[in-house]
Structures are given as structure tokens and as C-alpha cells.
Amino acid sequence: MSKYKYLHDNSYVNLVLKGFTSIITGFCIWGGAYLIKGVLNGFLIDDSPLGMLSLEIIEIFLLGILLFVFIFSNITIIIAGRKVAKKDRFKLWNTKTKNIAFKYLLILTLIFIILNLLINAGLINYLTPALLIQYGLLLYLLKNKGRKQILIISGLAVFLALICFLIPSYWYSSVSILGIAHIAYGVVVK
């Protein structure tokens, strides 16, 4: 019985990016990239209603889309963890999951600081490569022993970041590929 309790008293079971959560996260990333590209294209076209909006309103739209993707992906992970915890009758927030959540929030804070510095410096072309590199590092740092396949997505994110660094207009394709990779990973693991 103690072995059973040990298996369920860790973050590898509680808060993981596998199966259905990875599929939902992939669709969020892919859909978010599609919406951002649509807003940017609409802003640049004269006949589009988005072309008549100010730059500040467009920035608010884009930040709203990013915030939605971020919040919905994280809520999906927590809800899936709660479902597993409830089904197996163990605590969702134990010491290991609290440590993982603290690391996650610390890394996310660092990501937002770096992205904000890039925006303030006017280095807009480096936003997507920086975000992809940091996302790849986040996946690498939060991986676990049982789910080493997530390293493929981590490496893919860094590779796509290098491509975006060389070709800044490739941002949409890179983020879409990352979303599709998450969907494929979720289907394979499920």
C-alpha cells in the first residue's frame, strides 16, 4: 500500500502535460497564433474593420489573446490534475506539486520580465524566438523521469526559435508547428 501512496504523492501524476491536457494546450497555442495572425493581418488591410482601430487597441487584443491562451492552458492542467486526484483519492497539492508550481511561477515571472524588456527595447522581432527558447527551457526544467518524450517538444521549441531568429516572419508557422506537436504528443501519449 505504501508503494501505491508513493506513486500518487508526486507531481508526475498530478500536474502533467500529457494526453488530453497536451491536446487542449496544443489547440490553444495553435488557435492563439491563428487569432494573432488574423488580428495583425486585419490591422494591415485598409478595408478591414481592424484597420480602423488604434495601435493601442490592437495591442490590447493581442495581449488578451495571449492571456487567454496562457490561462486556459494552465486551467486545463489543474483541472486534469484534480480529476486524477479525485479519482484516485489523493491530495492534489502536496509538497512536490507545490514545489513544481513554485518553480513554474518563478520561471514564468522570468519569461514575462525578459519579454517585457525586449518590448521596451523595441526588439519586437526577437519576441517569438525568446518565448520559444524560454518555453523549451520551461518544458526541460519541469520534465520528469517518466515522461522523457516531452524533451522532443522542448528541443523542437528551441529549434523553431532558431529558425524564427533567422527568419522573423516565420513566427506564425513556428508557433503553429509547436501547437501541432503538442496535439500529436497528446494523442500518442493518450
Buried (B, 14 or more C-beta within 10 A) or exposed (E): EEEEEEEBBBBBBBBBBBBBBBBBBBBBBBBBBBBBBEBBEBBEEEEBEBEEBEEEEBEEBBEEBBEBBBEBBBEBBBEBBBEBBEEEEBEBBBEBBEEBBEBBEEBBEEBEEBBEEBEEEEEEBBBBBBBBBBBBBBBBEBBEEEBEEBEEBBEBBBBBBEBBBEEBEBBBBBBBBBBBBBBBBBEEBE
